[in-house]
């Protein structure tokens, strides 16, 4: 079998069909391919190192021109969100480099995409443009020349309307995300100390708008030297998930104060969830920590098991009381609970699946990676340990599911 030859990616880039450019997050050209030079009518030495809109300004002769503004907004969205942005067909006139003051009409279909660096932030913007000017004109001339301008204008108008709809949807989605995050932040408890016992709390939203605002955590002081610690995950995303999350969070927090144990608290949540839209198949893990007895009583409803990092560096998972998710059964069934001992100096870790799960691996592999990470940081205090878990376990390109995390010193 022949050894694969190294690929000259610079040559591949230059040979790409269509106009392709690479820009910094400040929108300065760092490279362009051959088609970009040819179709844009600018040689490389007039492009590299220059701000894109200094090279291609808006046509001052057209008061309605918006190609530059919309392209800039699209690129800045890519830089801000780390997500690809596909634009509708737009008109973008270019000044003739040989005849200053003469502007050529162009219709372009642009796509702007991020290139992420090792830190997960956007390091480059790929600007790819399909030149569709001749296509639009050809569609018009296939019937008769008199209709060419009319059809061209009609196609352009429909494209502009689509761009406007996309922009309104984008703004509505951004507002919904902002409201959902604010609601979630208002529901979450603040970090606390219980004597010598410290609790570190983290919530990491997903990148963009995917699966955001369904995760939550809670800490409840109980009579005696006890505290309840829980995490949960609501199916769905956006404002609807945040609303369902808020109701389940409050209901479990109340039930925990009256229940004899975590299983009974989850059974009460089962009965309440039937009246909450969006609560179906929510997952929860809840623990009752008793420092006097040095025990953790726990129950999990379809949720990944809590972990205990022992002072000797070993890790055990609380997986002896697992059951289906909330409101998954038509009839009431008693939920299981189990008890595990701990020693002073151990650490309890509860988390949602966004921290560990990957689509390409099974849950045992995911839990093994979590255990390895905990063992590496076994001498770390809760606040620093929470930061280390997020840094080590979440993808460098950004998590596609939100993540809740609670770390409690025992």
C-alpha positions as CSV (number, residue, x, y, z in Angstrom):
1,X,0.0,0.0,0.0
2,X,1.4,3.4,-1.0
3,X,2.1,5.9,1.7
4,X,-0.2,8.9,1.4
5,X,1.6,12.0,0.1
6,X,1.5,15.2,2.1
7,X,-1.2,17.6,0.9
8,X,-0.3,21.1,-0.2
9,X,-3.2,22.9,1.3
10,X,-1.9,26.3,0.0
11,X,-2.2,24.9,-3.5
12,X,-5.7,23.4,-2.7
13,X,-6.8,26.8,-1.5
14,X,-5.7,28.6,-4.6
15,X,-7.4,26.0,-6.8
16,X,-10.8,26.2,-5.1
17,X,-13.5,27.1,-7.5
18,X,-15.3,30.3,-6.8
19,X,-14.2,33.4,-4.9
20,X,-12.6,32.5,-1.5
21,X,-10.8,34.9,0.9
22,X,-9.4,34.6,4.4
23,X,-9.7,37.5,6.7
24,X,-8.7,38.3,10.3
25,X,-11.5,38.9,13.0
26,X,-10.8,42.6,12.3
27,X,-11.8,41.9,8.6
28,X,-8.4,42.4,7.1
29,X,-7.4,40.2,4.1
30,X,-4.7,37.6,4.8
31,X,-5.1,35.5,1.7
32,X,-7.3,35.2,-1.5
33,X,-7.5,32.5,-4.1
34,X,-7.0,32.9,-7.8
35,X,-10.7,33.2,-8.6
36,X,-11.1,35.9,-6.1
37,X,-8.4,38.0,-7.8
38,X,-9.8,37.4,-11.2
39,X,-13.5,38.0,-10.5
40,X,-13.1,40.8,-8.0
41,X,-10.7,42.6,-10.4
42,X,-8.1,43.2,-7.8
43,X,-4.5,41.7,-7.6
44,X,-3.3,40.2,-4.3
45,X,-1.0,43.2,-3.5
46,X,-4.1,45.4,-3.5
47,X,-5.9,43.1,-1.0
48,X,-3.6,41.5,1.5
49,X,-3.2,43.5,4.7
50,X,-6.1,45.8,3.9
51,X,-9.5,46.2,5.5
52,X,-12.1,44.6,3.2
53,X,-14.3,47.6,3.0
54,X,-11.5,50.0,2.2
55,X,-10.9,47.9,-0.9
56,X,-14.6,47.4,-1.6
57,X,-16.6,50.5,-0.3
58,X,-20.3,51.0,-0.9
59,X,-21.3,52.6,-4.2
60,X,-21.8,56.3,-3.4
61,X,-24.1,56.8,-6.4
62,X,-26.7,54.4,-5.0
63,X,-28.5,55.8,-1.9
64,X,-30.2,52.4,-1.4
65,X,-27.0,50.4,-1.6
66,X,-26.7,48.0,1.4
67,X,-24.2,45.3,0.2
68,X,-21.3,46.6,2.3
69,X,-23.4,47.0,5.5
70,X,-25.0,43.6,5.3
71,X,-21.7,41.8,4.5
72,X,-20.0,43.5,7.4
73,X,-22.9,42.5,9.8
74,X,-22.7,38.9,8.6
75,X,-18.9,38.8,9.1
76,X,-19.1,40.3,12.6
77,X,-21.8,37.8,13.5
78,X,-19.5,35.0,12.6
79,X,-16.7,36.6,14.7
80,X,-19.1,37.1,17.7
81,X,-20.9,33.7,17.6
82,X,-18.4,31.3,16.0
83,X,-21.1,30.1,13.7
84,X,-21.4,30.0,9.9
85,X,-23.6,32.7,8.3
86,X,-25.2,32.2,4.9
87,X,-26.5,35.4,3.2
88,X,-29.2,35.8,0.6
89,X,-28.2,37.0,-2.9
90,X,-27.2,40.7,-2.6
91,X,-26.2,43.4,-5.0
92,X,-22.7,44.7,-4.4
93,X,-21.3,47.2,-6.9
94,X,-17.5,47.3,-7.5
95,X,-15.6,50.3,-8.7
96,X,-13.6,49.6,-11.9
97,X,-9.9,49.6,-10.9
98,X,-8.9,51.0,-14.4
99,X,-11.7,53.6,-14.6
100,X,-12.2,55.3,-11.2
101,X,-15.7,56.5,-10.7
102,X,-17.2,53.7,-12.9
103,X,-19.1,51.1,-10.9
104,X,-19.9,47.6,-12.1
105,X,-23.1,45.9,-10.9
106,X,-22.6,42.5,-9.3
107,X,-25.0,40.0,-7.7
108,X,-23.2,37.8,-5.1
109,X,-24.3,34.9,-3.0
110,X,-21.9,35.0,0.0
111,X,-21.2,32.5,2.8
112,X,-19.0,33.5,5.8
113,X,-17.6,30.8,8.1
114,X,-15.4,30.7,11.1
115,X,-12.0,29.1,11.6
116,X,-11.5,28.4,15.3
117,X,-8.1,28.6,17.0
118,X,-6.8,26.4,19.9
119,X,-8.6,28.6,22.4
120,X,-12.0,28.1,20.7
121,X,-12.2,31.6,19.5
122,X,-12.5,32.7,15.9
123,X,-9.0,33.2,14.4
124,X,-10.0,33.6,10.7
125,X,-13.1,34.2,8.7
126,X,-13.6,32.3,5.4
127,X,-15.5,34.6,3.0
128,X,-16.8,32.5,0.0
129,X,-18.7,34.2,-2.8
130,X,-20.6,32.8,-5.7
131,X,-20.8,35.3,-8.6
132,X,-24.4,35.0,-9.9
133,X,-24.7,38.2,-12.0
134,X,-24.6,36.5,-15.3
135,X,-27.0,33.8,-14.1
136,X,-29.6,36.3,-13.2
137,X,-29.2,38.1,-16.5
138,X,-29.3,34.9,-18.5
139,X,-32.5,33.9,-16.9
140,X,-34.0,37.1,-18.1
141,X,-32.6,36.9,-21.7
142,X,-34.0,33.4,-22.2
143,X,-37.4,34.9,-22.7
144,X,-36.8,38.3,-24.3
145,X,-34.5,41.2,-23.6
146,X,-37.3,43.5,-22.5
147,X,-38.0,41.3,-19.5
148,X,-34.4,40.8,-18.5
149,X,-34.2,43.9,-16.2
150,X,-37.7,43.1,-14.8
151,X,-36.8,39.5,-13.9
152,X,-33.4,40.5,-12.5
153,X,-35.1,43.1,-10.3
154,X,-37.7,40.5,-9.2
155,X,-35.2,37.9,-8.2
156,X,-33.1,40.5,-6.4
157,X,-36.2,41.8,-4.6
158,X,-37.2,38.2,-3.5
159,X,-33.6,37.7,-2.2
160,X,-33.7,40.9,-0.3
161,X,-37.0,40.0,1.3
162,X,-35.6,36.6,2.4
163,X,-32.6,38.4,3.9
164,X,-34.9,40.7,5.8
165,X,-36.9,37.7,7.2
166,X,-33.7,36.0,8.2
167,X,-32.5,39.1,10.0
168,X,-35.8,39.4,11.9
169,X,-35.7,35.8,12.9
170,X,-32.1,36.1,14.0
171,X,-32.9,39.1,16.2
172,X,-36.0,37.4,17.7
173,X,-33.9,34.3,18.5
174,X,-31.2,36.4,20.1
175,X,-33.8,38.2,22.3
176,X,-35.3,34.9,23.3
177,X,-31.9,33.5,24.3
178,X,-31.2,36.7,26.3
179,X,-34.5,36.4,28.2
180,X,-34.0,32.6,28.8
181,X,-30.5,33.1,30.2
182,X,-31.7,35.9,32.5
183,X,-34.5,33.7,33.7
184,X,-32.1,30.9,34.3
185,X,-29.6,33.1,36.2
186,X,-32.4,34.3,38.5
187,X,-33.3,30.7,39.4
188,X,-29.8,29.5,40.2
189,X,-28.5,29.7,43.8
190,X,-25.2,31.5,44.6
191,X,-22.0,29.7,45.8
192,X,-21.9,29.1,49.5
193,X,-19.9,27.7,52.4
194,X,-21.4,25.4,55.0
195,X,-18.9,25.6,57.7
196,X,-15.7,24.1,56.2
197,X,-17.7,22.7,53.3
198,X,-17.4,24.7,50.1
199,X,-19.7,24.5,47.0
200,X,-18.6,25.6,43.6
201,X,-21.4,26.2,41.0
202,X,-21.0,26.6,37.3
203,X,-23.4,27.0,34.3
204,X,-21.9,27.0,30.8
205,X,-24.3,28.0,28.0
206,X,-24.0,26.2,24.6
207,X,-22.5,28.0,21.7
208,X,-25.0,29.9,19.6
209,X,-28.5,28.9,20.4
210,X,-28.3,25.2,20.5
211,X,-29.8,23.4,23.6
212,X,-29.4,26.4,25.8
213,X,-31.3,27.0,29.1
214,X,-32.6,23.5,30.0
215,X,-29.9,22.7,32.7
216,X,-30.1,23.7,36.3
217,X,-28.7,23.0,39.8
218,X,-29.9,23.5,43.3
219,X,-28.6,23.4,46.9
220,X,-31.0,23.1,49.8
221,X,-30.1,23.3,53.6
222,X,-31.9,20.5,55.5
223,X,-32.4,20.1,59.2
224,X,-29.4,18.8,61.1
225,X,-26.0,18.8,59.6
226,X,-27.4,18.0,56.1
227,X,-27.7,19.5,52.6
228,X,-29.5,18.4,49.4
229,X,-27.6,18.9,46.1
230,X,-29.3,18.3,42.8
231,X,-28.8,18.9,39.1
232,X,-31.4,18.5,36.3
233,X,-31.8,18.7,32.5
234,X,-34.9,19.6,30.6
235,X,-35.3,18.4,27.0
236,X,-35.5,21.2,24.5
237,X,-33.9,24.7,24.3
238,X,-34.6,28.3,24.4
239,X,-37.3,30.2,26.4
240,X,-39.7,27.2,26.6
241,X,-37.0,25.0,28.1
242,X,-36.0,27.8,30.6
243,X,-39.7,28.1,31.7
244,X,-40.0,24.3,32.2
245,X,-36.7,24.3,34.0
246,X,-37.8,27.0,36.3
247,X,-40.9,25.2,37.3
248,X,-39.2,21.9,37.9
249,X,-36.4,23.5,39.8
250,X,-38.8,25.3,42.2
251,X,-41.0,22.2,42.6
252,X,-38.0,19.9,43.5
253,X,-36.6,22.5,45.8
254,X,-39.9,22.6,47.7
255,X,-40.4,18.8,47.7
256,X,-36.8,18.3,49.0
257,X,-37.6,20.3,52.2
258,X,-40.6,18.0,53.0
259,X,-39.4,14.6,51.7
260,X,-37.9,11.9,53.8
261,X,-35.2,11.3,51.1
262,X,-34.3,12.0,47.5
263,X,-36.5,9.2,46.1
264,X,-39.6,10.6,47.7
265,X,-38.6,14.1,46.4
266,X,-38.4,12.8,42.9
267,X,-41.7,11.0,43.2
268,X,-43.3,14.3,44.2
269,X,-41.7,15.9,41.1
270,X,-43.1,13.1,38.9
271,X,-46.6,14.0,40.0
272,X,-46.1,17.7,39.5
273,X,-44.3,17.4,36.1
274,X,-47.5,16.0,34.5
275,X,-48.9,19.5,34.6
276,X,-45.9,21.3,33.2
277,X,-45.5,21.7,29.4
278,X,-42.1,20.6,28.3
279,X,-41.3,18.6,31.5
280,X,-41.6,15.2,29.8
281,X,-38.4,13.1,30.0
282,X,-36.5,15.7,32.1
283,X,-33.6,14.1,34.0
284,X,-32.6,14.7,37.6
285,X,-29.9,13.5,40.0
286,X,-30.5,14.5,43.6
287,X,-28.4,13.7,46.7
288,X,-28.8,14.2,50.5
289,X,-25.5,14.8,52.1
290,X,-25.3,14.0,55.9
291,X,-22.1,15.2,57.4
292,X,-22.9,13.8,60.9
293,X,-23.4,10.3,59.5
294,X,-20.8,10.8,56.7
295,X,-23.3,9.4,54.1
296,X,-24.7,10.4,50.7
297,X,-28.3,9.2,50.0
298,X,-29.1,9.6,46.3
299,X,-31.5,8.8,43.5
300,X,-31.2,9.4,39.8
301,X,-34.1,9.9,37.3
302,X,-32.5,9.1,33.9
303,X,-29.5,11.3,34.7
304,X,-25.7,10.5,34.6
305,X,-24.6,9.3,38.1
306,X,-22.9,11.8,40.5
307,X,-19.2,11.2,41.2
308,X,-17.3,11.0,44.4
309,X,-13.6,11.9,44.3
310,X,-12.0,10.3,47.3
311,X,-9.0,11.8,49.0
312,X,-6.8,9.0,47.8
313,X,-7.5,9.9,44.1
314,X,-10.0,7.1,43.4
315,X,-13.4,7.9,41.9
316,X,-16.7,6.1,42.5
317,X,-20.0,6.8,40.8
318,X,-23.3,6.8,42.6
319,X,-25.1,4.4,40.2
320,X,-27.0,2.0,42.4
321,X,-30.3,3.9,42.3
322,X,-31.1,4.7,38.7
323,X,-34.5,5.0,37.2
324,X,-36.3,6.4,34.1
325,X,-36.6,10.2,33.6
326,X,-39.2,12.4,35.2
327,X,-42.9,11.8,34.1
328,X,-41.8,8.8,32.0
329,X,-44.3,6.4,33.5
330,X,-48.1,6.6,33.2
331,X,-48.6,5.4,36.8
332,X,-46.9,6.2,40.1
333,X,-44.0,3.9,40.9
334,X,-41.8,4.1,43.9
335,X,-38.3,5.3,42.9
336,X,-35.2,3.7,44.3
337,X,-32.6,5.3,46.4
338,X,-29.2,4.2,47.8
339,X,-26.7,5.3,50.3
340,X,-22.9,5.6,50.1
341,X,-20.4,6.5,52.8
342,X,-17.7,9.2,52.4
343,X,-14.8,10.4,54.4
344,X,-13.7,13.9,55.2
345,X,-11.7,15.3,52.4
346,X,-13.8,13.6,49.6
347,X,-15.5,15.7,46.9
348,X,-19.0,15.3,45.5
349,X,-19.5,16.2,41.8
350,X,-22.9,16.5,40.1
351,X,-23.1,17.5,36.4
352,X,-25.4,17.4,33.4
353,X,-24.6,15.4,30.3
354,X,-23.2,18.4,28.4
355,X,-20.0,18.0,30.4
356,X,-19.2,14.4,29.4
357,X,-21.3,13.0,26.5
358,X,-20.0,12.9,23.0
359,X,-22.0,11.5,20.0
360,X,-19.2,9.2,18.9
361,X,-18.7,7.4,22.2
362,X,-20.6,5.3,24.7
363,X,-21.4,6.5,28.3
364,X,-18.7,4.3,29.9
365,X,-16.0,6.0,27.9
366,X,-17.4,9.4,28.8
367,X,-17.5,8.5,32.5
368,X,-14.0,7.2,32.3
369,X,-12.8,10.5,30.9
370,X,-14.5,12.3,33.8
371,X,-12.9,9.9,36.4
372,X,-9.4,10.4,34.9
373,X,-9.9,14.2,35.0
374,X,-11.0,14.1,38.6
375,X,-8.1,11.9,39.6
376,X,-5.6,14.3,38.0
377,X,-7.0,17.2,40.0
378,X,-7.6,15.4,43.3
379,X,-5.6,18.0,45.3
380,X,-7.7,20.9,43.9
381,X,-10.2,22.9,45.9
382,X,-13.9,23.0,44.6
383,X,-13.6,26.4,42.7
384,X,-10.5,25.5,40.9
385,X,-11.7,21.9,40.3
386,X,-14.9,23.2,38.7
387,X,-12.8,25.4,36.3
388,X,-10.5,22.5,35.5
389,X,-13.3,20.2,34.7
390,X,-14.9,22.7,32.2
391,X,-11.5,23.4,30.7
392,X,-10.5,19.7,30.3
393,X,-13.8,18.1,29.3
394,X,-15.6,20.6,27.2
395,X,-14.6,20.8,23.5
396,X,-12.1,23.5,22.6
397,X,-14.5,24.5,19.8
398,X,-17.3,25.2,22.2
399,X,-20.0,23.0,23.7
400,X,-23.1,22.3,21.7
401,X,-25.1,21.5,24.8
402,X,-25.4,23.6,28.0
403,X,-23.7,22.3,31.1
404,X,-24.4,22.6,34.8
405,X,-21.8,21.6,37.4
406,X,-21.8,21.4,41.2
407,X,-18.6,20.6,43.2
408,X,-19.0,20.2,47.0
409,X,-16.2,19.5,49.5
410,X,-17.2,16.8,51.9
